[in-house]
């Protein structure tokens, strides 16, 4: 018996599909589920120019609001703080960028569409 809710499982699959999408589009995945005391970054990736801190939002069919709407100011602040800690631990000359990947799943938990919103927000304090 699993202690994960259906939403948590859907979210985990969304992150797997988002990582695959990034790899298929030339990104190198540097870290997944990077945790700090301030928050978590779903995916850290590189396209050779940018270090991308990606938030993955997964929704099933029938969603009304875009998943990226869930990345509100408070979430952006936590992601920015976590990214600063990541860069402190793993210095790089790559340009930081915050992306959101919206993963839309069909009723069979397969990815129907992935929208990659590059530079979805700037660093927030």
Secondary structure, DSSP 8 states (H G I E B T S, - for coil): -----HHHHHHHHHHHHHHHHHHHTT-EEEEEEEEETTEEEEEEEE-SSEEEEEEEEEEETT--S-GGGGS-HHHHHHHHHHHHHHHHHS--SSEEEEEEEEEEE-TTS-EEEEEEEEEEE----
